[in-house]
Amino acid sequence: MVIDLFADKRALSKEDKLITNETGRVVSELKKVRSLFNEVTDPYEIESLIYRMKELELHYSFLIKEAKLGKIVNLDIYGGEL
């Protein structure tokens, strides 16, 4: 049996990478929706964007919960803070 002593223990698993990528996508989409929300004037469009923002925020919360359960230490998202 060969043990790789130099293996990177911090390497993300496939599932961890999926969560990380999805979190980044959600943050990016939320920024776009918030930006659009600040520009529209139609009440129906505003209501639709509010629901979309809430959906994205809930999905983000779910992903963070999953990351914590999976003990992902370095959740590297490219979108920054919500």
HTML snippet that shows the backbone in 3Dmol.js (N, CA, C, O; Angstrom):
<script src="https://3Dmol.org/build/3Dmol-min.js"></script>
<div id="view" style="width:600px;height:400px;position:relative"></div>
<script>
const pdb = `
ATOM      1  N   MET A   1       0.845  -1.183   0.000  1.00  0.00           N
ATOM      2  CA  MET A   1       0.000   0.000   0.000  1.00  0.00           C
ATOM      3  C   MET A   1       0.883   1.236   0.000  1.00  0.00           C
ATOM      4  O   MET A   1       1.783   1.365   0.830  1.00  0.00           O
ATOM      5  N   VAL A   2       0.623   2.141  -0.931  1.00  0.00           N
ATOM      6  CA  VAL A   2       1.404   3.358  -1.056  1.00  0.00           C
ATOM      7  C   VAL A   2       0.602   4.519  -0.486  1.00  0.00           C
ATOM      8  O   VAL A   2      -0.564   4.707  -0.832  1.00  0.00           O
ATOM      9  N   ILE A   3       1.227   5.291   0.382  1.00  0.00           N
ATOM     10  CA  ILE A   3       0.573   6.463   0.962  1.00  0.00           C
ATOM     11  C   ILE A   3       1.270   7.700   0.414  1.00  0.00           C
ATOM     12  O   ILE A   3       2.489   7.833   0.523  1.00  0.00           O
ATOM     13  N   ASP A   4       0.515   8.579  -0.159  1.00  0.00           N
ATOM     14  CA  ASP A   4       1.076   9.812  -0.699  1.00  0.00           C
ATOM     15  C   ASP A   4       1.160  10.837   0.423  1.00  0.00           C
ATOM     16  O   ASP A   4       0.157  11.449   0.790  1.00  0.00           O
ATOM     17  N   LEU A   5       2.346  11.021   0.961  1.00  0.00           N
ATOM     18  CA  LEU A   5       2.532  11.952   2.076  1.00  0.00           C
ATOM     19  C   LEU A   5       2.415  13.407   1.643  1.00  0.00           C
ATOM     20  O   LEU A   5       2.197  14.289   2.474  1.00  0.00           O
ATOM     21  N   PHE A   6       2.558  13.656   0.364  1.00  0.00           N
ATOM     22  CA  PHE A   6       2.542  15.022  -0.123  1.00  0.00           C
ATOM     23  C   PHE A   6       1.213  15.400  -0.778  1.00  0.00           C
ATOM     24  O   PHE A   6       1.107  16.450  -1.411  1.00  0.00           O
ATOM     25  N   ALA A   7       0.219  14.557  -0.627  1.00  0.00           N
ATOM     26  CA  ALA A   7      -1.095  14.835  -1.212  1.00  0.00           C
ATOM     27  C   ALA A   7      -1.688  16.064  -0.533  1.00  0.00           C
ATOM     28  O   ALA A   7      -1.545  16.259   0.674  1.00  0.00           O
ATOM     29  N   ASP A   8      -2.345  16.873  -1.324  1.00  0.00           N
ATOM     30  CA  ASP A   8      -2.984  18.083  -0.798  1.00  0.00           C
ATOM     31  C   ASP A   8      -4.268  17.691  -0.077  1.00  0.00           C
ATOM     32  O   ASP A   8      -5.249  17.314  -0.718  1.00  0.00           O
ATOM     33  N   LYS A   9      -4.268  17.776   1.214  1.00  0.00           N
ATOM     34  CA  LYS A   9      -5.430  17.394   2.024  1.00  0.00           C
ATOM     35  C   LYS A   9      -6.567  18.402   1.869  1.00  0.00           C
ATOM     36  O   LYS A   9      -7.720  18.101   2.179  1.00  0.00           O
ATOM     37  N   ARG A  10      -6.241  19.577   1.397  1.00  0.00           N
ATOM     38  CA  ARG A  10      -7.254  20.618   1.245  1.00  0.00           C
ATOM     39  C   ARG A  10      -7.938  20.586  -0.117  1.00  0.00           C
ATOM     40  O   ARG A  10      -8.804  21.413  -0.401  1.00  0.00           O
ATOM     41  N   ALA A  11      -7.555  19.647  -0.942  1.00  0.00           N
ATOM     42  CA  ALA A  11      -8.164  19.556  -2.270  1.00  0.00           C
ATOM     43  C   ALA A  11      -9.662  19.282  -2.126  1.00  0.00           C
ATOM     44  O   ALA A  11     -10.086  18.458  -1.316  1.00  0.00           O
ATOM     45  N   LEU A  12     -10.432  19.979  -2.915  1.00  0.00           N
ATOM     46  CA  LEU A  12     -11.878  19.848  -2.830  1.00  0.00           C
ATOM     47  C   LEU A  12     -12.349  18.603  -3.579  1.00  0.00           C
ATOM     48  O   LEU A  12     -11.840  18.278  -4.652  1.00  0.00           O
ATOM     49  N   SER A  13     -13.322  17.918  -2.998  1.00  0.00           N
ATOM     50  CA  SER A  13     -13.911  16.774  -3.676  1.00  0.00           C
ATOM     51  C   SER A  13     -14.805  17.274  -4.806  1.00  0.00           C
ATOM     52  O   SER A  13     -15.034  18.476  -4.940  1.00  0.00           O
ATOM     53  N   LYS A  14     -15.300  16.366  -5.602  1.00  0.00           N
ATOM     54  CA  LYS A  14     -16.171  16.725  -6.724  1.00  0.00           C
ATOM     55  C   LYS A  14     -17.427  17.436  -6.221  1.00  0.00           C
ATOM     56  O   LYS A  14     -17.848  18.441  -6.793  1.00  0.00           O
ATOM     57  N   GLU A  15     -18.021  16.912  -5.155  1.00  0.00           N
ATOM     58  CA  GLU A  15     -19.230  17.528  -4.597  1.00  0.00           C
ATOM     59  C   GLU A  15     -18.926  18.915  -4.024  1.00  0.00           C
ATOM     60  O   GLU A  15     -19.724  19.841  -4.162  1.00  0.00           O
ATOM     61  N   ASP A  16     -17.769  19.044  -3.382  1.00  0.00           N
ATOM     62  CA  ASP A  16     -17.368  20.344  -2.837  1.00  0.00           C
ATOM     63  C   ASP A  16     -17.202  21.375  -3.952  1.00  0.00           C
ATOM     64  O   ASP A  16     -17.590  22.534  -3.805  1.00  0.00           O
ATOM     65  N   LYS A  17     -16.625  20.939  -5.060  1.00  0.00           N
ATOM     66  CA  LYS A  17     -16.443  21.842  -6.198  1.00  0.00           C
ATOM     67  C   LYS A  17     -17.791  22.270  -6.770  1.00  0.00           C
ATOM     68  O   LYS A  17     -17.976  23.427  -7.147  1.00  0.00           O
ATOM     69  N   LEU A  18     -18.733  21.324  -6.830  1.00  0.00           N
ATOM     70  CA  LEU A  18     -20.066  21.663  -7.331  1.00  0.00           C
ATOM     71  C   LEU A  18     -20.741  22.704  -6.439  1.00  0.00           C
ATOM     72  O   LEU A  18     -21.341  23.661  -6.928  1.00  0.00           O
ATOM     73  N   ILE A  19     -20.635  22.504  -5.131  1.00  0.00           N
ATOM     74  CA  ILE A  19     -21.228  23.472  -4.196  1.00  0.00           C
ATOM     75  C   ILE A  19     -20.552  24.823  -4.332  1.00  0.00           C
ATOM     76  O   ILE A  19     -21.221  25.857  -4.342  1.00  0.00           O
ATOM     77  N   THR A  20     -19.236  24.821  -4.437  1.00  0.00           N
ATOM     78  CA  THR A  20     -18.490  26.075  -4.584  1.00  0.00           C
ATOM     79  C   THR A  20     -18.876  26.799  -5.870  1.00  0.00           C
ATOM     80  O   THR A  20     -19.115  28.007  -5.861  1.00  0.00           O
ATOM     81  N   ASN A  21     -18.935  26.069  -6.961  1.00  0.00           N
ATOM     82  CA  ASN A  21     -19.296  26.681  -8.245  1.00  0.00           C
ATOM     83  C   ASN A  21     -20.732  27.210  -8.232  1.00  0.00           C
ATOM     84  O   ASN A  21     -21.002  28.306  -8.724  1.00  0.00           O
ATOM     85  N   GLU A  22     -21.641  26.428  -7.668  1.00  0.00           N
ATOM     86  CA  GLU A  22     -23.048  26.844  -7.606  1.00  0.00           C
ATOM     87  C   GLU A  22     -23.209  28.072  -6.719  1.00  0.00           C
ATOM     88  O   GLU A  22     -24.000  28.963  -7.028  1.00  0.00           O
ATOM     89  N   THR A  23     -22.468  28.123  -5.627  1.00  0.00           N
ATOM     90  CA  THR A  23     -22.533  29.291  -4.743  1.00  0.00           C
ATOM     91  C   THR A  23     -22.064  30.535  -5.476  1.00  0.00           C
ATOM     92  O   THR A  23     -22.687  31.591  -5.367  1.00  0.00           O
ATOM     93  N   GLY A  24     -20.993  30.422  -6.207  1.00  0.00           N
ATOM     94  CA  GLY A  24     -20.499  31.560  -6.989  1.00  0.00           C
ATOM     95  C   GLY A  24     -21.500  32.002  -8.044  1.00  0.00           C
ATOM     96  O   GLY A  24     -21.691  33.197  -8.268  1.00  0.00           O
ATOM     97  N   ARG A  25     -22.141  31.026  -8.696  1.00  0.00           N
ATOM     98  CA  ARG A  25     -23.143  31.350  -9.715  1.00  0.00           C
ATOM     99  C   ARG A  25     -24.329  32.070  -9.101  1.00  0.00           C
ATOM    100  O   ARG A  25     -24.838  33.034  -9.674  1.00  0.00           O
ATOM    101  N   VAL A  26     -24.775  31.607  -7.935  1.00  0.00           N
ATOM    102  CA  VAL A  26     -25.925  32.217  -7.271  1.00  0.00           C
ATOM    103  C   VAL A  26     -25.600  33.652  -6.848  1.00  0.00           C
ATOM    104  O   VAL A  26     -26.423  34.550  -7.019  1.00  0.00           O
ATOM    105  N   VAL A  27     -24.414  33.865  -6.304  1.00  0.00           N
ATOM    106  CA  VAL A  27     -24.013  35.212  -5.891  1.00  0.00           C
ATOM    107  C   VAL A  27     -23.960  36.146  -7.098  1.00  0.00           C
ATOM    108  O   VAL A  27     -24.419  37.285  -7.027  1.00  0.00           O
ATOM    109  N   SER A  28     -23.404  35.666  -8.194  1.00  0.00           N
ATOM    110  CA  SER A  28     -23.320  36.473  -9.408  1.00  0.00           C
ATOM    111  C   SER A  28     -24.718  36.819  -9.942  1.00  0.00           C
ATOM    112  O   SER A  28     -24.980  37.962 -10.314  1.00  0.00           O
ATOM    113  N   GLU A  29     -25.601  35.829  -9.975  1.00  0.00           N
ATOM    114  CA  GLU A  29     -26.970  36.045 -10.447  1.00  0.00           C
ATOM    115  C   GLU A  29     -27.712  37.016  -9.539  1.00  0.00           C
ATOM    116  O   GLU A  29     -28.468  37.862 -10.016  1.00  0.00           O
ATOM    117  N   LEU A  30     -27.501  36.898  -8.244  1.00  0.00           N
ATOM    118  CA  LEU A  30     -28.167  37.796  -7.296  1.00  0.00           C
ATOM    119  C   LEU A  30     -27.717  39.236  -7.501  1.00  0.00           C
ATOM    120  O   LEU A  30     -28.529  40.157  -7.413  1.00  0.00           O
ATOM    121  N   LYS A  31     -26.448  39.437  -7.770  1.00  0.00           N
ATOM    122  CA  LYS A  31     -25.948  40.790  -8.048  1.00  0.00           C
ATOM    123  C   LYS A  31     -26.612  41.367  -9.299  1.00  0.00           C
ATOM    124  O   LYS A  31     -26.968  42.546  -9.327  1.00  0.00           O
ATOM    125  N   LYS A  32     -26.777  40.539 -10.331  1.00  0.00           N
ATOM    126  CA  LYS A  32     -27.427  40.992 -11.560  1.00  0.00           C
ATOM    127  C   LYS A  32     -28.882  41.367 -11.312  1.00  0.00           C
ATOM    128  O   LYS A  32     -29.362  42.391 -11.798  1.00  0.00           O
ATOM    129  N   VAL A  33     -29.578  40.525 -10.549  1.00  0.00           N
ATOM    130  CA  VAL A  33     -30.995  40.775 -10.265  1.00  0.00           C
ATOM    131  C   VAL A  33     -31.155  42.046  -9.429  1.00  0.00           C
ATOM    132  O   VAL A  33     -32.064  42.839  -9.673  1.00  0.00           O
ATOM    133  N   ARG A  34     -30.288  42.238  -8.460  1.00  0.00           N
ATOM    134  CA  ARG A  34     -30.350  43.456  -7.631  1.00  0.00           C
ATOM    135  C   ARG A  34     -30.086  44.704  -8.470  1.00  0.00           C
ATOM    136  O   ARG A  34     -30.733  45.736  -8.288  1.00  0.00           O
ATOM    137  N   SER A  35     -29.147  44.599  -9.372  1.00  0.00           N
ATOM    138  CA  SER A  35     -28.851  45.729 -10.252  1.00  0.00           C
ATOM    139  C   SER A  35     -30.053  46.059 -11.128  1.00  0.00           C
ATOM    140  O   SER A  35     -30.411  47.226 -11.286  1.00  0.00           O
ATOM    141  N   LEU A  36     -30.671  45.032 -11.695  1.00  0.00           N
ATOM    142  CA  LEU A  36     -31.858  45.219 -12.527  1.00  0.00           C
ATOM    143  C   LEU A  36     -33.011  45.794 -11.709  1.00  0.00           C
ATOM    144  O   LEU A  36     -33.755  46.648 -12.190  1.00  0.00           O
ATOM    145  N   PHE A  37     -33.155  45.324 -10.471  1.00  0.00           N
ATOM    146  CA  PHE A  37     -34.206  45.799  -9.575  1.00  0.00           C
ATOM    147  C   PHE A  37     -34.109  47.311  -9.377  1.00  0.00           C
ATOM    148  O   PHE A  37     -35.130  47.992  -9.281  1.00  0.00           O
ATOM    149  N   ASN A  38     -32.892  47.833  -9.317  1.00  0.00           N
ATOM    150  CA  ASN A  38     -32.685  49.266  -9.109  1.00  0.00           C
ATOM    151  C   ASN A  38     -32.994  50.093 -10.350  1.00  0.00           C
ATOM    152  O   ASN A  38     -33.044  51.320 -10.271  1.00  0.00           O
ATOM    153  N   GLU A  39     -33.201  49.453 -11.478  1.00  0.00           N
ATOM    154  CA  GLU A  39     -33.421  50.173 -12.725  1.00  0.00           C
ATOM    155  C   GLU A  39     -34.863  50.133 -13.228  1.00  0.00           C
ATOM    156  O   GLU A  39     -35.287  51.035 -13.951  1.00  0.00           O
ATOM    157  N   VAL A  40     -35.616  49.107 -12.860  1.00  0.00           N
ATOM    158  CA  VAL A  40     -36.957  48.950 -13.417  1.00  0.00           C
ATOM    159  C   VAL A  40     -37.976  49.825 -12.689  1.00  0.00           C
ATOM    160  O   VAL A  40     -37.777  50.221 -11.540  1.00  0.00           O
ATOM    161  N   THR A  41     -39.072  50.112 -13.393  1.00  0.00           N
ATOM    162  CA  THR A  41     -40.125  50.939 -12.804  1.00  0.00           C
ATOM    163  C   THR A  41     -41.490  50.258 -12.826  1.00  0.00           C
ATOM    164  O   THR A  41     -42.389  50.667 -12.092  1.00  0.00           O
ATOM    165  N   ASP A  42     -41.658  49.243 -13.642  1.00  0.00           N
ATOM    166  CA  ASP A  42     -42.927  48.552 -13.748  1.00  0.00           C
ATOM    167  C   ASP A  42     -43.200  47.754 -12.471  1.00  0.00           C
ATOM    168  O   ASP A  42     -42.356  46.959 -12.057  1.00  0.00           O
ATOM    169  N   PRO A  43     -44.360  47.950 -11.841  1.00  0.00           N
ATOM    170  CA  PRO A  43     -44.660  47.257 -10.579  1.00  0.00           C
ATOM    171  C   PRO A  43     -44.619  45.724 -10.699  1.00  0.00           C
ATOM    172  O   PRO A  43     -44.180  45.047  -9.770  1.00  0.00           O
ATOM    173  N   TYR A  44     -45.064  45.184 -11.814  1.00  0.00           N
ATOM    174  CA  TYR A  44     -45.040  43.734 -11.998  1.00  0.00           C
ATOM    175  C   TYR A  44     -43.606  43.218 -12.124  1.00  0.00           C
ATOM    176  O   TYR A  44     -43.266  42.155 -11.605  1.00  0.00           O
ATOM    177  N   GLU A  45     -42.788  43.978 -12.810  1.00  0.00           N
ATOM    178  CA  GLU A  45     -41.373  43.614 -12.952  1.00  0.00           C
ATOM    179  C   GLU A  45     -40.677  43.680 -11.587  1.00  0.00           C
ATOM    180  O   GLU A  45     -39.867  42.814 -11.256  1.00  0.00           O
ATOM    181  N   ILE A  46     -40.991  44.689 -10.817  1.00  0.00           N
ATOM    182  CA  ILE A  46     -40.413  44.827  -9.476  1.00  0.00           C
ATOM    183  C   ILE A  46     -40.801  43.629  -8.612  1.00  0.00           C
ATOM    184  O   ILE A  46     -39.955  43.040  -7.939  1.00  0.00           O
ATOM    185  N   GLU A  47     -42.075  43.278  -8.635  1.00  0.00           N
ATOM    186  CA  GLU A  47     -42.548  42.143  -7.841  1.00  0.00           C
ATOM    187  C   GLU A  47     -41.857  40.846  -8.271  1.00  0.00           C
ATOM    188  O   GLU A  47     -41.457  40.037  -7.434  1.00  0.00           O
ATOM    189  N   SER A  48     -41.726  40.663  -9.570  1.00  0.00           N
ATOM    190  CA  SER A  48     -41.065  39.476 -10.097  1.00  0.00           C
ATOM    191  C   SER A  48     -39.613  39.408  -9.627  1.00  0.00           C
ATOM    192  O   SER A  48     -39.135  38.336  -9.255  1.00  0.00           O
ATOM    193  N   LEU A  49     -38.915  40.531  -9.641  1.00  0.00           N
ATOM    194  CA  LEU A  49     -37.517  40.559  -9.216  1.00  0.00           C
ATOM    195  C   LEU A  49     -37.378  40.328  -7.715  1.00  0.00           C
ATOM    196  O   LEU A  49     -36.399  39.734  -7.263  1.00  0.00           O
ATOM    197  N   ILE A  50     -38.355  40.794  -6.945  1.00  0.00           N
ATOM    198  CA  ILE A  50     -38.335  40.543  -5.504  1.00  0.00           C
ATOM    199  C   ILE A  50     -38.423  39.041  -5.242  1.00  0.00           C
ATOM    200  O   ILE A  50     -37.679  38.506  -4.420  1.00  0.00           O
ATOM    201  N   TYR A  51     -39.335  38.365  -5.944  1.00  0.00           N
ATOM    202  CA  TYR A  51     -39.458  36.913  -5.783  1.00  0.00           C
ATOM    203  C   TYR A  51     -38.179  36.197  -6.231  1.00  0.00           C
ATOM    204  O   TYR A  51     -37.754  35.230  -5.599  1.00  0.00           O
ATOM    205  N   ARG A  52     -37.575  36.667  -7.309  1.00  0.00           N
ATOM    206  CA  ARG A  52     -36.335  36.057  -7.806  1.00  0.00           C
ATOM    207  C   ARG A  52     -35.200  36.240  -6.794  1.00  0.00           C
ATOM    208  O   ARG A  52     -34.421  35.319  -6.553  1.00  0.00           O
ATOM    209  N   MET A  53     -35.116  37.448  -6.201  1.00  0.00           N
ATOM    210  CA  MET A  53     -34.084  37.691  -5.195  1.00  0.00           C
ATOM    211  C   MET A  53     -34.272  36.773  -3.992  1.00  0.00           C
ATOM    212  O   MET A  53     -33.310  36.203  -3.476  1.00  0.00           O
ATOM    213  N   LYS A  54     -35.520  36.638  -3.553  1.00  0.00           N
ATOM    214  CA  LYS A  54     -35.805  35.775  -2.407  1.00  0.00           C
ATOM    215  C   LYS A  54     -35.430  34.320  -2.722  1.00  0.00           C
ATOM    216  O   LYS A  54     -34.861  33.623  -1.882  1.00  0.00           O
ATOM    217  N   GLU A  55     -35.751  33.882  -3.922  1.00  0.00           N
ATOM    218  CA  GLU A  55     -35.398  32.524  -4.344  1.00  0.00           C
ATOM    219  C   GLU A  55     -33.885  32.321  -4.298  1.00  0.00           C
ATOM    220  O   GLU A  55     -33.411  31.313  -3.775  1.00  0.00           O
ATOM    221  N   LEU A  56     -33.132  33.266  -4.838  1.00  0.00           N
ATOM    222  CA  LEU A  56     -31.678  33.159  -4.865  1.00  0.00           C
ATOM    223  C   LEU A  56     -31.087  33.202  -3.458  1.00  0.00           C
ATOM    224  O   LEU A  56     -30.140  32.475  -3.157  1.00  0.00           O
ATOM    225  N   GLU A  57     -31.642  34.051  -2.601  1.00  0.00           N
ATOM    226  CA  GLU A  57     -31.151  34.140  -1.226  1.00  0.00           C
ATOM    227  C   GLU A  57     -31.385  32.826  -0.475  1.00  0.00           C
ATOM    228  O   GLU A  57     -30.521  32.377   0.278  1.00  0.00           O
ATOM    229  N   LEU A  58     -32.551  32.214  -0.683  1.00  0.00           N
ATOM    230  CA  LEU A  58     -32.835  30.937  -0.036  1.00  0.00           C
ATOM    231  C   LEU A  58     -31.924  29.833  -0.565  1.00  0.00           C
ATOM    232  O   LEU A  58     -31.445  28.992   0.196  1.00  0.00           O
ATOM    233  N   HIS A  59     -31.691  29.846  -1.865  1.00  0.00           N
ATOM    234  CA  HIS A  59     -30.801  28.845  -2.463  1.00  0.00           C
ATOM    235  C   HIS A  59     -29.379  29.027  -1.930  1.00  0.00           C
ATOM    236  O   HIS A  59     -28.687  28.048  -1.650  1.00  0.00           O
ATOM    237  N   TYR A  60     -28.948  30.279  -1.792  1.00  0.00           N
ATOM    238  CA  TYR A  60     -27.626  30.582  -1.233  1.00  0.00           C
ATOM    239  C   TYR A  60     -27.523  30.048   0.199  1.00  0.00           C
ATOM    240  O   TYR A  60     -26.520  29.435   0.564  1.00  0.00           O
ATOM    241  N   SER A  61     -28.560  30.281   1.006  1.00  0.00           N
ATOM    242  CA  SER A  61     -28.575  29.782   2.389  1.00  0.00           C
ATOM    243  C   SER A  61     -28.470  28.267   2.427  1.00  0.00           C
ATOM    244  O   SER A  61     -27.756  27.708   3.260  1.00  0.00           O
ATOM    245  N   PHE A  62     -29.177  27.607   1.529  1.00  0.00           N
ATOM    246  CA  PHE A  62     -29.107  26.151   1.433  1.00  0.00           C
ATOM    247  C   PHE A  62     -27.689  25.694   1.103  1.00  0.00           C
ATOM    248  O   PHE A  62     -27.183  24.755   1.716  1.00  0.00           O
ATOM    249  N   LEU A  63     -27.052  26.345   0.148  1.00  0.00           N
ATOM    250  CA  LEU A  63     -25.695  25.963  -0.251  1.00  0.00           C
ATOM    251  C   LEU A  63     -24.699  26.176   0.881  1.00  0.00           C
ATOM    252  O   LEU A  63     -23.801  25.357   1.077  1.00  0.00           O
ATOM    253  N   ILE A  64     -24.848  27.263   1.626  1.00  0.00           N
ATOM    254  CA  ILE A  64     -23.956  27.520   2.749  1.00  0.00           C
ATOM    255  C   ILE A  64     -24.147  26.441   3.814  1.00  0.00           C
ATOM    256  O   ILE A  64     -23.178  25.957   4.398  1.00  0.00           O
ATOM    257  N   LYS A  65     -25.403  26.069   4.064  1.00  0.00           N
ATOM    258  CA  LYS A  65     -25.689  25.001   5.029  1.00  0.00           C
ATOM    259  C   LYS A  65     -25.038  23.696   4.582  1.00  0.00           C
ATOM    260  O   LYS A  65     -24.428  22.997   5.392  1.00  0.00           O
ATOM    261  N   GLU A  66     -25.165  23.369   3.313  1.00  0.00           N
ATOM    262  CA  GLU A  66     -24.557  22.149   2.778  1.00  0.00           C
ATOM    263  C   GLU A  66     -23.033  22.205   2.897  1.00  0.00           C
ATOM    264  O   GLU A  66     -22.393  21.201   3.209  1.00  0.00           O
ATOM    265  N   ALA A  67     -22.461  23.373   2.649  1.00  0.00           N
ATOM    266  CA  ALA A  67     -21.010  23.528   2.753  1.00  0.00           C
ATOM    267  C   ALA A  67     -20.558  23.311   4.197  1.00  0.00           C
ATOM    268  O   ALA A  67     -19.525  22.687   4.441  1.00  0.00           O
ATOM    269  N   LYS A  68     -21.325  23.822   5.140  1.00  0.00           N
ATOM    270  CA  LYS A  68     -20.969  23.637   6.550  1.00  0.00           C
ATOM    271  C   LYS A  68     -21.094  22.171   6.956  1.00  0.00           C
ATOM    272  O   LYS A  68     -20.245  21.649   7.678  1.00  0.00           O
ATOM    273  N   LEU A  69     -22.148  21.510   6.493  1.00  0.00           N
ATOM    274  CA  LEU A  69     -22.322  20.094   6.815  1.00  0.00           C
ATOM    275  C   LEU A  69     -21.217  19.239   6.208  1.00  0.00           C
ATOM    276  O   LEU A  69     -20.778  18.252   6.798  1.00  0.00           O
ATOM    277  N   GLY A  70     -20.775  19.640   5.012  1.00  0.00           N
ATOM    278  CA  GLY A  70     -19.704  18.924   4.341  1.00  0.00           C
ATOM    279  C   GLY A  70     -18.335  19.359   4.792  1.00  0.00           C
ATOM    280  O   GLY A  70     -17.320  18.856   4.312  1.00  0.00           O
ATOM    281  N   LYS A  71     -18.310  20.304   5.725  1.00  0.00           N
ATOM    282  CA  LYS A  71     -17.066  20.818   6.293  1.00  0.00           C
ATOM    283  C   LYS A  71     -16.139  21.393   5.230  1.00  0.00           C
ATOM    284  O   LYS A  71     -14.926  21.188   5.271  1.00  0.00           O
ATOM    285  N   ILE A  72     -16.723  22.112   4.283  1.00  0.00           N
ATOM    286  CA  ILE A  72     -15.912  22.812   3.289  1.00  0.00           C
ATOM    287  C   ILE A  72     -15.336  24.035   3.982  1.00  0.00           C
ATOM    288  O   ILE A  72     -16.070  24.957   4.336  1.00  0.00           O
ATOM    289  N   VAL A  73     -14.038  24.043   4.172  1.00  0.00           N
ATOM    290  CA  VAL A  73     -13.393  25.114   4.921  1.00  0.00           C
ATOM    291  C   VAL A  73     -13.187  26.347   4.057  1.00  0.00           C
ATOM    292  O   VAL A  73     -13.449  27.466   4.497  1.00  0.00           O
ATOM    293  N   ASN A  74     -12.731  26.153   2.856  1.00  0.00           N
ATOM    294  CA  ASN A  74     -12.400  27.271   1.988  1.00  0.00           C
ATOM    295  C   ASN A  74     -13.438  27.378   0.880  1.00  0.00           C
ATOM    296  O   ASN A  74     -13.198  26.951  -0.249  1.00  0.00           O
ATOM    297  N   LEU A  75     -14.584  27.947   1.205  1.00  0.00           N
ATOM    298  CA  LEU A  75     -15.632  28.135   0.200  1.00  0.00           C
ATOM    299  C   LEU A  75     -15.268  29.364  -0.610  1.00  0.00           C
ATOM    300  O   LEU A  75     -15.607  30.491  -0.251  1.00  0.00           O
ATOM    301  N   ASP A  76     -14.573  29.125  -1.703  1.00  0.00           N
ATOM    302  CA  ASP A  76     -14.033  30.196  -2.525  1.00  0.00           C
ATOM    303  C   ASP A  76     -15.033  30.583  -3.590  1.00  0.00           C
ATOM    304  O   ASP A  76     -15.081  29.974  -4.659  1.00  0.00           O
ATOM    305  N   ILE A  77     -15.845  31.610  -3.297  1.00  0.00           N
ATOM    306  CA  ILE A  77     -16.785  32.091  -4.292  1.00  0.00           C
ATOM    307  C   ILE A  77     -16.232  33.357  -4.902  1.00  0.00           C
ATOM    308  O   ILE A  77     -15.588  34.155  -4.220  1.00  0.00           O
ATOM    309  N   TYR A  78     -16.476  33.539  -6.160  1.00  0.00           N
ATOM    310  CA  TYR A  78     -15.898  34.676  -6.860  1.00  0.00           C
ATOM    311  C   TYR A  78     -16.791  35.904  -6.841  1.00  0.00           C
ATOM    312  O   TYR A  78     -16.420  36.941  -7.391  1.00  0.00           O
ATOM    313  N   GLY A  79     -17.943  35.809  -6.228  1.00  0.00           N
ATOM    314  CA  GLY A  79     -18.868  36.928  -6.251  1.00  0.00           C
ATOM    315  C   GLY A  79     -18.794  37.853  -5.060  1.00  0.00           C
ATOM    316  O   GLY A  79     -19.386  38.932  -5.088  1.00  0.00           O
ATOM    317  N   GLY A  80     -18.093  37.472  -4.023  1.00  0.00           N
ATOM    318  CA  GLY A  80     -18.010  38.308  -2.833  1.00  0.00           C
ATOM    319  C   GLY A  80     -19.225  38.138  -1.956  1.00  0.00           C
ATOM    320  O   GLY A  80     -19.906  37.114  -2.005  1.00  0.00           O
ATOM    321  N   GLU A  81     -19.491  39.144  -1.158  1.00  0.00           N
ATOM    322  CA  GLU A  81     -20.606  39.078  -0.210  1.00  0.00           C
ATOM    323  C   GLU A  81     -21.937  39.332  -0.900  1.00  0.00           C
ATOM    324  O   GLU A  81     -22.008  39.947  -1.964  1.00  0.00           O
ATOM    325  N   LEU A  82     -22.971  38.845  -0.265  1.00  0.00           N
ATOM    326  CA  LEU A  82     -24.321  39.126  -0.736  1.00  0.00           C
ATOM    327  C   LEU A  82     -24.606  40.519  -0.413  1.00  0.00           C
ATOM    328  O   LEU A  82     -25.695  41.011  -0.709  1.00  0.00           O
TER     329      LEU A  82
END
`;
const viewer = $3Dmol.createViewer("view");
viewer.addModel(pdb, "pdb");
viewer.setStyle({}, {cartoon: {color: "spectrum"}});
viewer.zoomTo();
viewer.render();
</script>
